[in-house]
Structures are given as structure tokens and as C-alpha cells.
Amino acid sequence: MGFSIQRIDHVVLRVHDLDGMIRFYERALGCTVERRLDRLQLVQLRAGDCLLDLVKNDAHRDGANMDHLCFRIEPFDLQTIAQALEPFGVSPGEVVQRYGAEGDGPSVYFNDPEGNQIELKGPATSPPLRRR
């Protein structure tokens, strides 16, 4: 394989009570709010070296509350990723710069064979908003 997983970058959870969930993760687990995207009703919490994203969603898809799981990989090369996924009938989407635990960097989405949304993220091209 031409790349390897380095760590989990972030997990995105769909939640009914956004403010209540923020309070829980801040007070019970010591996470801190790093960024808010009000137009998406999304709050990104710093959880050690990773992020936990909470997005307001009153209608969970099929009862599931995980939106997607993001792995930080090295190196990040779309052709290599596509070649690794092709034998499983999976194709990656387009590469887009997105914010993650290390800051903005390239990422690509796809669904695993059971429909779970996965994001693969490359190295950051800009630092995170808050330094650890």
C-alpha cells in the first residue's frame, strides 16, 4: 500500500442538543471549543491531538449519529488512494482543502462497503486555530 494511517484526525457526531453536548464534552472530558461554523451548526472541540466535531441534526439518518470518521494519512496522493480503494469497488471523491486537527489540508471522502463515510486527510498546509 502506498500510504499509512497515522492517527484519527477527527470524528463528527450528529447531535440533537448542541449546547448540552458542548457542555458535556467541556465539563466531563475537558475538551475546549476551537472553532464554530454557525452556518453549518457545527462546533469543533479540541480533544487532545484530535478534534471532535458536533453538528446539530434533529433527524439522524437511519438512527446513526456518526457523520464520518477521518484518518490522517501519509503520504497523501489521490492516485495511490484510488488504487487502494479500486479493488473494493470504492472510488474517492475530489480532493478539497478542509480543516482538521492539524489545520487546513487536503482531504478526500468516500464510503466504505457498508456505507460509512470515511475521510482521508493529508498534512496541513496551515496551522490549527489554537496551538496545543
C-alpha positions as CSV (number, residue, x, y, z in Angstrom):
1,M,0.0,0.0,0.0
2,G,1.3,3.5,-0.8
3,F,0.1,5.3,2.3
4,S,-0.4,4.5,6.0
5,I,-2.8,5.8,8.7
6,Q,-1.0,8.0,11.2
7,R,-3.9,8.6,13.6
8,I,-7.5,9.6,13.9
9,D,-7.8,13.2,12.9
10,H,-11.4,13.8,13.9
11,V,-14.9,12.2,14.4
12,V,-18.1,14.1,13.5
13,L,-21.2,13.3,15.6
14,R,-24.7,14.4,14.8
15,V,-26.4,15.7,18.0
16,H,-29.9,16.9,19.0
17,D,-28.8,19.3,21.8
18,L,-25.7,21.1,20.5
19,D,-25.3,23.3,23.6
20,G,-25.8,20.4,26.0
21,M,-23.3,18.2,24.2
22,I,-20.7,21.1,24.2
23,R,-21.2,21.4,27.9
24,F,-20.8,17.7,28.4
25,Y,-17.6,17.4,26.4
26,E,-16.1,20.5,28.0
27,R,-17.0,19.8,31.6
28,A,-16.9,16.0,31.7
29,L,-13.9,15.3,29.4
30,G,-12.0,18.6,29.4
31,C,-12.4,19.4,25.7
32,T,-12.3,23.0,24.5
33,V,-14.2,24.8,21.7
34,E,-11.7,25.5,18.9
35,R,-14.0,26.7,16.2
36,R,-17.7,27.4,15.4
37,L,-19.3,27.3,12.0
38,D,-22.7,28.8,12.7
39,R,-24.0,28.5,9.2
40,L,-23.5,24.7,9.4
41,Q,-24.5,24.5,13.1
42,L,-21.1,22.8,13.7
43,V,-18.7,23.2,16.7
44,Q,-15.2,21.7,16.7
45,L,-13.8,20.8,20.0
46,R,-10.1,20.1,20.7
47,A,-9.7,16.6,22.2
48,G,-6.0,16.2,22.8
49,D,-4.3,15.9,19.4
50,C,-7.6,15.3,17.7
51,L,-10.9,17.1,17.1
52,L,-14.4,16.1,18.0
53,D,-16.9,17.8,15.7
54,L,-20.5,18.2,16.9
55,V,-23.1,19.1,14.3
56,K,-26.8,19.9,15.1
57,N,-29.0,17.4,13.4
58,D,-32.6,16.7,14.6
59,A,-33.1,13.8,12.1
60,H,-30.5,11.2,12.5
61,R,-30.0,9.1,9.3
62,D,-31.2,5.6,9.9
63,G,-30.8,6.2,13.7
64,A,-27.0,6.6,13.2
65,N,-25.3,9.6,14.9
66,M,-21.8,9.4,13.4
67,D,-21.5,11.5,10.3
68,H,-17.9,10.4,9.4
69,L,-14.6,9.3,10.6
70,C,-11.4,11.0,9.5
71,F,-7.9,9.3,9.3
72,R,-4.7,11.3,8.9
73,I,-2.6,9.5,6.3
74,E,0.9,9.9,5.0
75,P,1.7,10.5,2.2
76,F,-1.4,12.0,0.7
77,D,-1.7,11.1,-3.0
78,L,-5.1,10.8,-4.8
79,Q,-3.9,8.3,-7.4
80,T,-2.4,6.0,-4.7
81,I,-5.7,6.3,-2.6
82,A,-7.8,5.5,-5.7
83,Q,-5.6,2.4,-6.5
84,A,-6.0,1.1,-2.9
85,L,-9.8,1.5,-3.0
86,E,-10.5,0.3,-6.5
87,P,-10.3,-3.5,-5.7
88,F,-13.2,-2.9,-3.3
89,G,-15.4,-1.1,-5.8
90,V,-14.9,2.2,-3.9
91,S,-14.0,5.5,-5.6
92,P,-12.7,8.6,-3.7
93,G,-14.3,12.0,-4.3
94,E,-12.5,15.1,-5.2
95,V,-9.6,16.5,-3.1
96,V,-10.6,19.6,-1.2
97,Q,-8.8,21.7,1.4
98,R,-10.6,21.1,4.8
99,Y,-9.9,22.0,8.4
100,G,-8.7,19.2,10.7
101,A,-6.8,18.6,13.9
102,E,-3.5,19.9,12.4
103,G,-5.1,22.8,10.5
104,D,-6.2,23.1,6.8
105,G,-5.0,20.5,4.4
106,P,-6.1,18.2,1.6
107,S,-8.8,15.6,2.2
108,V,-11.0,13.2,0.3
109,Y,-14.2,11.4,1.2
110,F,-15.6,8.0,0.2
111,N,-18.0,5.4,1.7
112,D,-16.7,2.1,2.9
113,P,-18.5,-1.0,1.6
114,E,-21.2,-0.8,4.3
115,G,-21.9,2.9,3.7
116,N,-19.9,4.5,6.5
117,Q,-18.5,7.9,5.4
118,I,-14.7,8.0,5.7
119,E,-12.4,11.0,5.1
120,L,-8.6,10.6,4.5
121,K,-6.6,13.8,5.3
122,G,-3.2,14.8,4.3
123,P,-0.7,17.0,6.1
124,A,-1.8,20.5,7.0
125,T,-0.8,23.5,4.8
126,S,-1.7,25.9,7.5
127,P,-1.7,25.6,11.4
128,P,-4.7,24.9,13.6
129,L,-6.5,27.9,15.1
130,R,-5.3,27.0,18.6
131,R,-1.9,25.7,19.4
132,R,-1.7,22.7,21.6
